[in-house]
Amino acid sequence: MSNDRDPVLEALFEKTRPEIGDNGFVETVMVRVDKRRRNVMIGRLLIVALILLIEFLPSSPLQSSVGKMAQSLGTELVTLDAAWWAFIVAPVNSIAGIVGMFMLGLHVLYRRNMR
């Protein structure tokens, strides 16, 4: 094998090489990424603060309605006599199971369409 390089072939490769002449582009992208990270972190902290606020208000109407909603999510859709069959279909035999599978399906669709 030879160490000599073909000048015509090297010229073709040099033509196709992309030129990144502006470092401002990279800096702009990094600023936007940092801003996005900061906004996501602030949003997460606000959600946690809101959840803690709801938890520490013991007599709030919102907390009682959330509690009633949580109780209703555990309601069985179909009453089954066989214990083994009830155990097998338990994940989908409640309103919470159906809502969870629906949310999981939405997440899968979102991830598939956003890639």
C-alpha positions as CSV (number, residue, x, y, z in Angstrom):
1,M,0.0,0.0,0.0
2,S,1.3,3.4,-0.9
3,N,1.4,6.5,1.3
4,D,1.1,8.8,-1.7
5,R,-2.2,10.7,-1.9
6,D,-4.1,11.6,-5.1
7,P,-4.3,15.4,-5.3
8,V,-7.5,15.3,-7.4
9,L,-9.2,13.1,-4.8
10,E,-8.0,15.4,-2.0
11,A,-9.3,18.4,-3.8
12,L,-12.8,16.8,-4.1
13,F,-12.8,16.1,-0.4
14,E,-11.8,19.7,0.4
15,K,-14.7,21.0,-1.7
16,T,-17.3,19.0,0.2
17,R,-15.9,19.9,3.7
18,P,-18.4,22.2,5.4
19,E,-17.0,25.5,6.6
20,I,-18.0,26.7,10.1
21,G,-16.7,30.2,10.0
22,D,-19.0,31.7,12.7
23,N,-18.5,30.6,16.3
24,G,-21.5,32.8,17.2
25,F,-23.8,30.0,16.0
26,V,-22.4,27.5,18.5
27,E,-22.7,30.1,21.3
28,T,-26.3,30.9,20.3
29,V,-27.2,27.3,20.4
30,M,-25.6,26.8,23.8
31,V,-27.4,29.8,25.2
32,R,-30.7,28.5,24.0
33,V,-29.9,25.0,25.5
34,D,-29.0,26.6,28.8
35,K,-32.2,28.7,28.8
36,R,-34.3,25.6,28.0
37,R,-32.7,23.7,30.9
38,R,-33.3,26.6,33.2
39,N,-36.9,26.9,32.2
40,V,-37.5,23.2,32.6
41,M,-35.9,23.3,36.1
42,I,-38.0,26.2,37.1
43,G,-41.2,24.5,35.8
44,R,-40.3,21.3,37.8
45,L,-39.7,23.4,41.0
46,L,-43.0,25.2,40.5
47,I,-44.9,21.9,40.1
48,V,-43.2,20.5,43.3
49,A,-44.1,23.7,45.2
50,L,-47.7,23.4,44.0
51,I,-48.0,19.8,45.1
52,L,-46.5,20.6,48.5
53,L,-48.9,23.5,48.9
54,I,-51.9,21.2,48.1
55,E,-50.6,18.6,50.6
56,F,-50.3,21.1,53.4
57,L,-53.7,22.5,53.1
58,P,-55.7,19.8,55.1
59,S,-59.2,21.2,54.7
60,S,-59.0,22.5,51.2
61,P,-61.8,21.6,48.8
62,L,-59.2,20.7,46.2
63,Q,-57.6,18.1,48.5
64,S,-60.9,16.5,49.3
65,S,-61.9,16.3,45.6
66,V,-58.5,14.9,44.7
67,G,-59.0,12.3,47.5
68,K,-62.4,11.3,46.1
69,M,-61.0,11.1,42.6
70,A,-58.2,8.8,43.9
71,Q,-60.8,6.6,45.6
72,S,-62.8,6.3,42.4
73,L,-59.8,5.4,40.3
74,G,-59.5,2.2,42.3
75,T,-63.0,1.1,41.3
76,E,-63.1,-2.3,39.6
77,L,-64.7,-2.4,36.2
78,V,-65.8,-6.0,36.4
79,T,-66.3,-8.0,39.5
80,L,-64.6,-11.4,39.2
81,D,-65.2,-14.5,41.4
82,A,-62.1,-16.4,40.6
83,A,-59.2,-15.1,42.6
84,W,-56.5,-16.2,40.1
85,W,-58.3,-14.5,37.2
86,A,-58.9,-11.3,39.3
87,F,-55.1,-11.3,40.0
88,I,-54.2,-11.7,36.4
89,V,-56.4,-8.9,35.1
90,A,-56.0,-6.5,38.1
91,P,-53.8,-4.0,36.2
92,V,-56.5,-3.4,33.6
93,N,-59.6,-4.1,35.7
94,S,-59.8,-0.6,37.2
95,I,-60.3,2.9,36.0
96,A,-56.7,3.8,37.0
97,G,-55.4,1.0,34.8
98,I,-57.3,2.2,31.8
99,V,-56.2,5.8,32.4
100,G,-52.6,4.7,32.9
101,M,-52.6,2.7,29.7
102,F,-54.1,5.6,27.9
103,M,-51.4,8.0,29.2
104,L,-48.7,5.4,28.3
105,G,-50.0,5.2,24.8
106,L,-50.0,9.0,24.5
107,H,-46.4,9.1,25.7
108,V,-45.4,6.5,23.1
109,L,-47.1,8.5,20.4
110,Y,-45.5,11.7,21.5
111,R,-42.0,10.1,21.6
112,R,-42.5,8.5,18.2
113,N,-43.7,11.8,16.6
114,M,-41.1,14.1,18.2
115,R,-38.0,12.2,17.2
